[in-house]
Amino acid sequence: MATTAQTTAETTAVQGSGNPTFLRVSIALQTLTLFFQAATAGLLLTSSTGELLHSVGARVTYGATMLYVLAAVLAWKPGGGSPRPILYSTGFLVLSSIQVVLGIAHKPALHVPLGVLMFGLSVLALGQVLTARWKGRPGTGRR
């Protein structure tokens, strides 16, 4: 006969839940910072404070992306879930690194489209984790 702790650990491993709330929050934060970057990019063209805001926002966005990697690892490791979010978050970190290099090199022809792509991918990742939250809930009709 299995103990309660062993049964709970096995259930968590099967569900692969880990810490989905931290993962959701980190993706939402990343998406929000990317949106802020888009807004400050527009200010960059029209205001003298735009450059400072965009520069600070870049650092915050990079930090949010690193937080997403941490959240993905923490959501995967304890629960034994899919490592796919780790792949996504690492991809975002690579794209963010490329963005930093392109921004410093003043290559807007590559920097701007990559920023738009990153924002779109982040919105998709956020939508994916938010819809996964509702699957299987009573009253939603999904199982």
Salt bridges, closest charged atoms under 4 A:
none
